[in-house]
């Protein structure tokens, strides 16, 4: 029987591939769920996603 971690890894890889095609609210829900209790990884995951999908970057804050 296949371990649940194998499926979690496959789903995670698929989510990274299609991240830029997802609606923003889905992106945010997945990101927040993935980062629950993992605050030390937030910046690294955000950088990975923004590098692969530049359109997901947050707009600059007004001056």
PyMOL Python script that loads the backbone (N, CA, C, O; Angstrom):
from pymol import cmd

cmd.read_pdbstr("""\
ATOM      1  N   UNK A   1       0.840  -1.191   0.000  1.00  0.00           N
ATOM      2  CA  UNK A   1       0.000   0.000   0.000  1.00  0.00           C
ATOM      3  C   UNK A   1       0.883   1.251   0.000  1.00  0.00           C
ATOM      4  O   UNK A   1       1.892   1.312   0.701  1.00  0.00           O
ATOM      5  N   UNK A   2       0.495   2.221  -0.778  1.00  0.00           N
ATOM      6  CA  UNK A   2       1.258   3.458  -0.894  1.00  0.00           C
ATOM      7  C   UNK A   2       1.054   4.322   0.342  1.00  0.00           C
ATOM      8  O   UNK A   2      -0.065   4.465   0.835  1.00  0.00           O
ATOM      9  N   UNK A   3       2.135   4.888   0.830  1.00  0.00           N
ATOM     10  CA  UNK A   3       2.104   5.737   2.024  1.00  0.00           C
ATOM     11  C   UNK A   3       1.429   7.070   1.702  1.00  0.00           C
ATOM     12  O   UNK A   3       1.610   7.603   0.607  1.00  0.00           O
ATOM     13  N   UNK A   4       0.655   7.613   2.641  1.00  0.00           N
ATOM     14  CA  UNK A   4       0.016   8.922   2.425  1.00  0.00           C
ATOM     15  C   UNK A   4       1.019  10.023   2.090  1.00  0.00           C
ATOM     16  O   UNK A   4       0.698  10.939   1.333  1.00  0.00           O
ATOM     17  N   UNK A   5       2.230   9.944   2.645  1.00  0.00           N
ATOM     18  CA  UNK A   5       3.250  10.964   2.375  1.00  0.00           C
ATOM     19  C   UNK A   5       3.607  11.006   0.879  1.00  0.00           C
ATOM     20  O   UNK A   5       3.923  12.069   0.345  1.00  0.00           O
ATOM     21  N   UNK A   6       3.557   9.867   0.221  1.00  0.00           N
ATOM     22  CA  UNK A   6       3.832   9.821  -1.221  1.00  0.00           C
ATOM     23  C   UNK A   6       2.803  10.653  -1.975  1.00  0.00           C
ATOM     24  O   UNK A   6       3.153  11.428  -2.866  1.00  0.00           O
ATOM     25  N   UNK A   7       1.526  10.487  -1.613  1.00  0.00           N
ATOM     26  CA  UNK A   7       0.475  11.265  -2.277  1.00  0.00           C
ATOM     27  C   UNK A   7       0.581  12.742  -1.939  1.00  0.00           C
ATOM     28  O   UNK A   7       0.357  13.595  -2.797  1.00  0.00           O
ATOM     29  N   UNK A   8       0.919  13.047  -0.701  1.00  0.00           N
ATOM     30  CA  UNK A   8       1.087  14.449  -0.304  1.00  0.00           C
ATOM     31  C   UNK A   8       2.198  15.097  -1.117  1.00  0.00           C
ATOM     32  O   UNK A   8       2.066  16.241  -1.552  1.00  0.00           O
ATOM     33  N   UNK A   9       3.273  14.384  -1.321  1.00  0.00           N
ATOM     34  CA  UNK A   9       4.385  14.908  -2.113  1.00  0.00           C
ATOM     35  C   UNK A   9       3.976  15.126  -3.568  1.00  0.00           C
ATOM     36  O   UNK A   9       4.303  16.153  -4.162  1.00  0.00           O
ATOM     37  N   UNK A  10       3.268  14.165  -4.133  1.00  0.00           N
ATOM     38  CA  UNK A  10       2.803  14.295  -5.524  1.00  0.00           C
ATOM     39  C   UNK A  10       1.854  15.482  -5.685  1.00  0.00           C
ATOM     40  O   UNK A  10       1.959  16.238  -6.650  1.00  0.00           O
ATOM     41  N   UNK A  11       0.932  15.642  -4.741  1.00  0.00           N
ATOM     42  CA  UNK A  11      -0.001  16.772  -4.799  1.00  0.00           C
ATOM     43  C   UNK A  11       0.737  18.097  -4.632  1.00  0.00           C
ATOM     44  O   UNK A  11       0.414  19.082  -5.295  1.00  0.00           O
ATOM     45  N   UNK A  12       1.727  18.116  -3.746  1.00  0.00           N
ATOM     46  CA  UNK A  12       2.517  19.330  -3.553  1.00  0.00           C
ATOM     47  C   UNK A  12       3.271  19.722  -4.810  1.00  0.00           C
ATOM     48  O   UNK A  12       3.297  20.895  -5.185  1.00  0.00           O
ATOM     49  N   UNK A  13       3.877  18.754  -5.456  1.00  0.00           N
ATOM     50  CA  UNK A  13       4.597  19.021  -6.707  1.00  0.00           C
ATOM     51  C   UNK A  13       3.642  19.523  -7.782  1.00  0.00           C
ATOM     52  O   UNK A  13       3.970  20.453  -8.519  1.00  0.00           O
ATOM     53  N   UNK A  14       2.474  18.920  -7.875  1.00  0.00           N
ATOM     54  CA  UNK A  14       1.480  19.352  -8.861  1.00  0.00           C
ATOM     55  C   UNK A  14       1.012  20.778  -8.567  1.00  0.00           C
ATOM     56  O   UNK A  14       0.840  21.577  -9.487  1.00  0.00           O
ATOM     57  N   UNK A  15       0.810  21.094  -7.299  1.00  0.00           N
ATOM     58  CA  UNK A  15       0.374  22.445  -6.929  1.00  0.00           C
ATOM     59  C   UNK A  15       1.409  23.482  -7.334  1.00  0.00           C
ATOM     60  O   UNK A  15       1.051  24.562  -7.803  1.00  0.00           O
ATOM     61  N   UNK A  16       2.684  23.171  -7.158  1.00  0.00           N
ATOM     62  CA  UNK A  16       3.739  24.111  -7.560  1.00  0.00           C
ATOM     63  C   UNK A  16       3.702  24.337  -9.074  1.00  0.00           C
ATOM     64  O   UNK A  16       3.879  25.463  -9.539  1.00  0.00           O
ATOM     65  N   UNK A  17       3.475  23.283  -9.829  1.00  0.00           N
ATOM     66  CA  UNK A  17       3.453  23.393 -11.295  1.00  0.00           C
ATOM     67  C   UNK A  17       2.311  24.286 -11.773  1.00  0.00           C
ATOM     68  O   UNK A  17       2.499  25.102 -12.676  1.00  0.00           O
ATOM     69  N   UNK A  18       1.133  24.138 -11.175  1.00  0.00           N
ATOM     70  CA  UNK A  18      -0.045  24.878 -11.657  1.00  0.00           C
ATOM     71  C   UNK A  18      -0.345  26.122 -10.818  1.00  0.00           C
ATOM     72  O   UNK A  18      -1.381  26.756 -11.014  1.00  0.00           O
ATOM     73  N   UNK A  19       0.529  26.474  -9.903  1.00  0.00           N
ATOM     74  CA  UNK A  19       0.299  27.574  -8.967  1.00  0.00           C
ATOM     75  C   UNK A  19      -0.164  28.855  -9.659  1.00  0.00           C
ATOM     76  O   UNK A  19      -1.125  29.486  -9.219  1.00  0.00           O
ATOM     77  N   UNK A  20       0.498  29.233 -10.714  1.00  0.00           N
ATOM     78  CA  UNK A  20       0.177  30.485 -11.405  1.00  0.00           C
ATOM     79  C   UNK A  20      -1.192  30.482 -12.067  1.00  0.00           C
ATOM     80  O   UNK A  20      -1.725  31.547 -12.377  1.00  0.00           O
ATOM     81  N   UNK A  21      -1.766  29.317 -12.288  1.00  0.00           N
ATOM     82  CA  UNK A  21      -3.086  29.215 -12.912  1.00  0.00           C
ATOM     83  C   UNK A  21      -4.224  29.201 -11.891  1.00  0.00           C
ATOM     84  O   UNK A  21      -5.394  29.290 -12.263  1.00  0.00           O
ATOM     85  N   UNK A  22      -3.885  29.090 -10.618  1.00  0.00           N
ATOM     86  CA  UNK A  22      -4.913  29.020  -9.572  1.00  0.00           C
ATOM     87  C   UNK A  22      -5.423  30.408  -9.226  1.00  0.00           C
ATOM     88  O   UNK A  22      -4.674  31.383  -9.298  1.00  0.00           O
ATOM     89  N   UNK A  23      -6.693  30.504  -8.852  1.00  0.00           N
ATOM     90  CA  UNK A  23      -7.210  31.782  -8.355  1.00  0.00           C
ATOM     91  C   UNK A  23      -6.470  32.180  -7.076  1.00  0.00           C
ATOM     92  O   UNK A  23      -6.050  31.327  -6.294  1.00  0.00           O
ATOM     93  N   UNK A  24      -6.325  33.456  -6.886  1.00  0.00           N
ATOM     94  CA  UNK A  24      -5.561  33.985  -5.747  1.00  0.00           C
ATOM     95  C   UNK A  24      -6.064  33.438  -4.402  1.00  0.00           C
ATOM     96  O   UNK A  24      -5.256  33.112  -3.532  1.00  0.00           O
ATOM     97  N   UNK A  25      -7.379  33.333  -4.224  1.00  0.00           N
ATOM     98  CA  UNK A  25      -7.890  32.856  -2.935  1.00  0.00           C
ATOM     99  C   UNK A  25      -7.486  31.406  -2.675  1.00  0.00           C
ATOM    100  O   UNK A  25      -7.256  31.021  -1.529  1.00  0.00           O
ATOM    101  N   UNK A  26      -7.400  30.612  -3.726  1.00  0.00           N
ATOM    102  CA  UNK A  26      -6.960  29.216  -3.577  1.00  0.00           C
ATOM    103  C   UNK A  26      -5.472  29.190  -3.250  1.00  0.00           C
ATOM    104  O   UNK A  26      -5.039  28.426  -2.387  1.00  0.00           O
ATOM    105  N   UNK A  27      -4.684  30.022  -3.935  1.00  0.00           N
ATOM    106  CA  UNK A  27      -3.256  30.115  -3.628  1.00  0.00           C
ATOM    107  C   UNK A  27      -3.045  30.452  -2.156  1.00  0.00           C
ATOM    108  O   UNK A  27      -2.250  29.811  -1.469  1.00  0.00           O
ATOM    109  N   UNK A  28      -3.756  31.453  -1.688  1.00  0.00           N
ATOM    110  CA  UNK A  28      -3.581  31.895  -0.304  1.00  0.00           C
ATOM    111  C   UNK A  28      -4.011  30.820   0.690  1.00  0.00           C
ATOM    112  O   UNK A  28      -3.360  30.618   1.715  1.00  0.00           O
ATOM    113  N   UNK A  29      -5.107  30.133   0.384  1.00  0.00           N
ATOM    114  CA  UNK A  29      -5.570  29.070   1.284  1.00  0.00           C
ATOM    115  C   UNK A  29      -4.559  27.923   1.338  1.00  0.00           C
ATOM    116  O   UNK A  29      -4.264  27.411   2.418  1.00  0.00           O
ATOM    117  N   UNK A  30      -4.030  27.517   0.191  1.00  0.00           N
ATOM    118  CA  UNK A  30      -3.031  26.452   0.166  1.00  0.00           C
ATOM    119  C   UNK A  30      -1.762  26.874   0.885  1.00  0.00           C
ATOM    120  O   UNK A  30      -1.201  26.112   1.672  1.00  0.00           O
ATOM    121  N   UNK A  31      -1.310  28.095   0.609  1.00  0.00           N
ATOM    122  CA  UNK A  31      -0.090  28.595   1.232  1.00  0.00           C
ATOM    123  C   UNK A  31      -0.240  28.628   2.755  1.00  0.00           C
ATOM    124  O   UNK A  31       0.622  28.131   3.480  1.00  0.00           O
ATOM    125  N   UNK A  32      -1.327  29.212   3.227  1.00  0.00           N
ATOM    126  CA  UNK A  32      -1.531  29.324   4.676  1.00  0.00           C
ATOM    127  C   UNK A  32      -1.674  27.952   5.332  1.00  0.00           C
ATOM    128  O   UNK A  32      -1.184  27.738   6.440  1.00  0.00           O
ATOM    129  N   UNK A  33      -2.341  27.030   4.653  1.00  0.00           N
ATOM    130  CA  UNK A  33      -2.483  25.679   5.193  1.00  0.00           C
ATOM    131  C   UNK A  33      -1.126  24.980   5.250  1.00  0.00           C
ATOM    132  O   UNK A  33      -0.800  24.325   6.240  1.00  0.00           O
ATOM    133  N   UNK A  34      -0.343  25.121   4.190  1.00  0.00           N
ATOM    134  CA  UNK A  34       0.980  24.494   4.148  1.00  0.00           C
ATOM    135  C   UNK A  34       1.913  25.076   5.205  1.00  0.00           C
ATOM    136  O   UNK A  34       2.764  24.363   5.738  1.00  0.00           O
ATOM    137  N   UNK A  35       1.765  26.349   5.510  1.00  0.00           N
ATOM    138  CA  UNK A  35       2.679  27.023   6.429  1.00  0.00           C
ATOM    139  C   UNK A  35       2.207  27.016   7.882  1.00  0.00           C
ATOM    140  O   UNK A  35       2.881  27.560   8.756  1.00  0.00           O
ATOM    141  N   UNK A  36       1.069  26.411   8.139  1.00  0.00           N
ATOM    142  CA  UNK A  36       0.587  26.313   9.515  1.00  0.00           C
ATOM    143  C   UNK A  36       1.658  25.629  10.365  1.00  0.00           C
ATOM    144  O   UNK A  36       2.093  24.519  10.057  1.00  0.00           O
ATOM    145  N   UNK A  37       2.072  26.295  11.424  1.00  0.00           N
ATOM    146  CA  UNK A  37       3.109  25.797  12.339  1.00  0.00           C
ATOM    147  C   UNK A  37       4.476  25.631  11.672  1.00  0.00           C
ATOM    148  O   UNK A  37       5.311  24.865  12.153  1.00  0.00           O
ATOM    149  N   UNK A  38       4.704  26.341  10.573  1.00  0.00           N
ATOM    150  CA  UNK A  38       5.997  26.278   9.883  1.00  0.00           C
ATOM    151  C   UNK A  38       6.458  27.681   9.482  1.00  0.00           C
ATOM    152  O   UNK A  38       6.937  27.888   8.368  1.00  0.00           O
ATOM    153  N   UNK A  39       6.313  28.617  10.376  1.00  0.00           N
ATOM    154  CA  UNK A  39       6.594  30.019  10.045  1.00  0.00           C
ATOM    155  C   UNK A  39       8.024  30.229   9.547  1.00  0.00           C
ATOM    156  O   UNK A  39       8.283  31.164   8.789  1.00  0.00           O
ATOM    157  N   UNK A  40       8.948  29.372   9.965  1.00  0.00           N
ATOM    158  CA  UNK A  40      10.343  29.536   9.531  1.00  0.00           C
ATOM    159  C   UNK A  40      10.519  29.244   8.041  1.00  0.00           C
ATOM    160  O   UNK A  40      11.551  29.593   7.467  1.00  0.00           O
ATOM    161  N   UNK A  41       9.529  28.610   7.405  1.00  0.00           N
ATOM    162  CA  UNK A  41       9.623  28.266   5.980  1.00  0.00           C
ATOM    163  C   UNK A  41       8.837  29.209   5.069  1.00  0.00           C
ATOM    164  O   UNK A  41       8.936  29.109   3.846  1.00  0.00           O
ATOM    165  N   UNK A  42       8.054  30.127   5.655  1.00  0.00           N
ATOM    166  CA  UNK A  42       7.177  31.005   4.860  1.00  0.00           C
ATOM    167  C   UNK A  42       7.943  31.759   3.770  1.00  0.00           C
ATOM    168  O   UNK A  42       7.552  31.741   2.603  1.00  0.00           O
ATOM    169  N   UNK A  43       9.014  32.406   4.150  1.00  0.00           N
ATOM    170  CA  UNK A  43       9.768  33.223   3.196  1.00  0.00           C
ATOM    171  C   UNK A  43      10.324  32.362   2.062  1.00  0.00           C
ATOM    172  O   UNK A  43      10.237  32.735   0.893  1.00  0.00           O
ATOM    173  N   UNK A  44      10.890  31.220   2.410  1.00  0.00           N
ATOM    174  CA  UNK A  44      11.487  30.355   1.389  1.00  0.00           C
ATOM    175  C   UNK A  44      10.443  29.838   0.397  1.00  0.00           C
ATOM    176  O   UNK A  44      10.689  29.820  -0.809  1.00  0.00           O
ATOM    177  N   UNK A  45       9.287  29.422   0.898  1.00  0.00           N
ATOM    178  CA  UNK A  45       8.246  28.947  -0.018  1.00  0.00           C
ATOM    179  C   UNK A  45       7.719  30.091  -0.878  1.00  0.00           C
ATOM    180  O   UNK A  45       7.507  29.918  -2.078  1.00  0.00           O
ATOM    181  N   UNK A  46       7.509  31.251  -0.277  1.00  0.00           N
ATOM    182  CA  UNK A  46       7.043  32.405  -1.056  1.00  0.00           C
ATOM    183  C   UNK A  46       8.033  32.741  -2.163  1.00  0.00           C
ATOM    184  O   UNK A  46       7.627  33.018  -3.291  1.00  0.00           O
ATOM    185  N   UNK A  47       9.323  32.720  -1.855  1.00  0.00           N
ATOM    186  CA  UNK A  47      10.346  33.009  -2.876  1.00  0.00           C
ATOM    187  C   UNK A  47      10.301  31.976  -3.996  1.00  0.00           C
ATOM    188  O   UNK A  47      10.361  32.337  -5.172  1.00  0.00           O
ATOM    189  N   UNK A  48      10.198  30.701  -3.647  1.00  0.00           N
ATOM    190  CA  UNK A  48      10.139  29.649  -4.668  1.00  0.00           C
ATOM    191  C   UNK A  48       8.952  29.867  -5.600  1.00  0.00           C
ATOM    192  O   UNK A  48       9.095  29.783  -6.820  1.00  0.00           O
ATOM    193  N   UNK A  49       7.791  30.144  -5.036  1.00  0.00           N
ATOM    194  CA  UNK A  49       6.589  30.331  -5.849  1.00  0.00           C
ATOM    195  C   UNK A  49       6.687  31.587  -6.708  1.00  0.00           C
ATOM    196  O   UNK A  49       6.283  31.569  -7.871  1.00  0.00           O
ATOM    197  N   UNK A  50       7.216  32.673  -6.155  1.00  0.00           N
ATOM    198  CA  UNK A  50       7.334  33.913  -6.923  1.00  0.00           C
ATOM    199  C   UNK A  50       8.362  33.786  -8.046  1.00  0.00           C
ATOM    200  O   UNK A  50       8.186  34.376  -9.112  1.00  0.00           O
ATOM    201  N   UNK A  51       9.428  33.027  -7.820  1.00  0.00           N
ATOM    202  CA  UNK A  51      10.433  32.818  -8.865  1.00  0.00           C
ATOM    203  C   UNK A  51       9.862  32.021 -10.035  1.00  0.00           C
ATOM    204  O   UNK A  51      10.183  32.288 -11.193  1.00  0.00           O
ATOM    205  N   UNK A  52       9.020  31.049  -9.728  1.00  0.00           N
ATOM    206  CA  UNK A  52       8.435  30.205 -10.783  1.00  0.00           C
ATOM    207  C   UNK A  52       7.223  30.837 -11.443  1.00  0.00           C
ATOM    208  O   UNK A  52       6.916  30.549 -12.600  1.00  0.00           O
ATOM    209  N   UNK A  53       6.540  31.694 -10.710  1.00  0.00           N
ATOM    210  CA  UNK A  53       5.299  32.292 -11.197  1.00  0.00           C
ATOM    211  C   UNK A  53       5.277  33.783 -10.851  1.00  0.00           C
ATOM    212  O   UNK A  53       4.600  34.185  -9.905  1.00  0.00           O
ATOM    213  N   UNK A  54       6.012  34.608 -11.608  1.00  0.00           N
ATOM    214  CA  UNK A  54       6.127  36.036 -11.258  1.00  0.00           C
ATOM    215  C   UNK A  54       4.790  36.752 -11.116  1.00  0.00           C
ATOM    216  O   UNK A  54       4.710  37.724 -10.364  1.00  0.00           O
ATOM    217  N   UNK A  55       3.751  36.324 -11.795  1.00  0.00           N
ATOM    218  CA  UNK A  55       2.479  37.040 -11.697  1.00  0.00           C
ATOM    219  C   UNK A  55       1.843  36.905 -10.317  1.00  0.00           C
ATOM    220  O   UNK A  55       0.898  37.628  -9.998  1.00  0.00           O
ATOM    221  N   UNK A  56       2.353  35.982  -9.491  1.00  0.00           N
ATOM    222  CA  UNK A  56       1.786  35.806  -8.167  1.00  0.00           C
ATOM    223  C   UNK A  56       2.391  36.760  -7.141  1.00  0.00           C
ATOM    224  O   UNK A  56       1.980  36.774  -5.981  1.00  0.00           O
ATOM    225  N   UNK A  57       3.367  37.554  -7.571  1.00  0.00           N
ATOM    226  CA  UNK A  57       3.964  38.511  -6.633  1.00  0.00           C
ATOM    227  C   UNK A  57       2.939  39.554  -6.218  1.00  0.00           C
ATOM    228  O   UNK A  57       2.117  40.001  -7.019  1.00  0.00           O
ATOM    229  N   UNK A  58       3.008  39.923  -4.964  1.00  0.00           N
ATOM    230  CA  UNK A  58       2.122  40.972  -4.482  1.00  0.00           C
ATOM    231  C   UNK A  58       2.570  42.302  -5.073  1.00  0.00           C
ATOM    232  O   UNK A  58       3.770  42.537  -5.215  1.00  0.00           O
ATOM    233  N   UNK A  59       1.625  43.180  -5.421  1.00  0.00           N
ATOM    234  CA  UNK A  59       2.021  44.484  -5.949  1.00  0.00           C
ATOM    235  C   UNK A  59       2.750  45.275  -4.862  1.00  0.00           C
ATOM    236  O   UNK A  59       2.577  45.044  -3.665  1.00  0.00           O
ATOM    237  N   UNK A  60       3.569  46.214  -5.326  1.00  0.00           N
ATOM    238  CA  UNK A  60       4.306  47.065  -4.383  1.00  0.00           C
ATOM    239  C   UNK A  60       3.325  47.875  -3.550  1.00  0.00           C
ATOM    240  O   UNK A  60       2.274  48.299  -4.030  1.00  0.00           O
ATOM    241  N   UNK A  61       3.691  48.078  -2.296  1.00  0.00           N
ATOM    242  CA  UNK A  61       2.850  48.890  -1.417  1.00  0.00           C
ATOM    243  C   UNK A  61       2.991  50.357  -1.792  1.00  0.00           C
ATOM    244  O   UNK A  61       4.087  50.822  -2.105  1.00  0.00           O
ATOM    245  N   UNK A  62       1.875  51.087  -1.758  1.00  0.00           N
ATOM    246  CA  UNK A  62       1.947  52.513  -2.107  1.00  0.00           C
ATOM    247  C   UNK A  62       2.852  53.261  -1.137  1.00  0.00           C
ATOM    248  O   UNK A  62       2.914  52.947   0.052  1.00  0.00           O
ATOM    249  N   UNK A  63       3.539  54.238  -1.662  1.00  0.00           N
ATOM    250  CA  UNK A  63       4.488  55.024  -0.838  1.00  0.00           C
ATOM    251  C   UNK A  63       3.777  56.006   0.054  1.00  0.00           C
ATOM    252  O   UNK A  63       4.423  56.737   0.804  1.00  0.00           O
TER     253      UNK A  63
END
""", "prot")
cmd.dss("prot")
cmd.show_as("cartoon", "prot")
cmd.util.cbc("prot")
cmd.orient("prot")
